[in-house]
Amino acid sequence: MAVQWGVVLPQGWRSDLRDRGDAAAQFETMVGVAREADRLGFDSVWLYDHLQAVSGDPDTTFECWTSLAAIARETGRVRLGQIVTCNGFRNPALLAKMAATLDAASAGRAIVGLGAGWDQREYDAYGFAQPYPPTGERLARLGEAAAVVRSMLRNEISTVEGRYHRVHGAANIPAAPGVRLLIGGAGEKVTLRIVAEHADACNLTDSTDPAFYRRKLAILADHCAAVGRDYDSILRTASFSVFAAATEAGLDQLTAPHLHGRDRAELAAGSAVGTPARLIDTFNSLVDAGIQYFILYVHAPTDLDRLRLLAAEVIPHVGDRADTAVTR
């Protein structure tokens, strides 16, 4: 299959809208990047599901799902996803209703990304699930929520019984059976098992090491075998940052504020860093490791020339080279 590409939009969580004026101008900047990604042929646009800036500074941070509803009406082709929805923020039955509504508003372009939630500061600040649940409980809640969301997307009436999440005769009309459920996380014992049981796609993050993806996907394949799931029915996605520049001098300028005493090789361990030729090699190595879909936060995200460089000089040269099935 052809490799697919998504763009994470600037929404303020990374303090990437500071210089864009007032709130209306900042929102328009975010929408403008979505429009350009749509025009350039990217497959999807994504937002983080966070409520306040990761830095802890008092920066604009637009809410994910309401923003995607607006973006749906400003774009015509790209799919719309979250990287990823925090299960602790919304009742999963309500989330399924929101997803079906977004799917209708976008004429069938919604994706549901779902994760266990990791930023305790947001739970504490907003009063979610106090005290902050331990990892085991958050993962148990994720598995139950995935079962609820999957059922309600595919059926007009759902009954699912769990310890933490349950629905009894819950209506979701119209249902949205074409919406993919993507589970984010790389936990080998629990999260990847949840993927095998419930998800249409997995999302692995913050690495450019092919060995990382080979290991995680091999474990996912084992879980699929254990539950009787077709491994090839699960879309394998990777998300990380990309630093792209046409020249080495431009790359030096782009990466300098992000090194924090590291060299560029250290930065490249968790992000794709390079001129087009280097980026092509990086992405192709991950395709060979089994990745089918890249979801990229492009530094600097409001500079549309970065997107254009990727679309013109990198994406056409990635993929369609080898079978992406995992090597067991």
Secondary structure, DSSP 4 states (H G I P E B T S, - for coil): ---EEEEEPP-STTS-STTS-SHHHHHHHHHHHHHHHHHHT-SEEEE---SS-TTSS------HHHHHHHHHTT-SS-EEEES-EEGGGS-HHHHHHHHHHHHHHTTS-BEEEEE----HHHHHHHT-SSSPPPHHHHHHHHHHHHHHHHHHHH-SEEEE--SS--EEEEE-SS--TTPEEEEE---TTTHHHHHHHH-SEEEEES---HHHHHHHHHHHHHHHHHHT--GGGSEEEEEEEEEE-SSHHHHHHHHGGG-TT--HHHHTTTEEEESHHHHHHHHHHHHHTT--EEEEEEESTT-HHHHHHIIIIIGGGSSSSS--PPP-
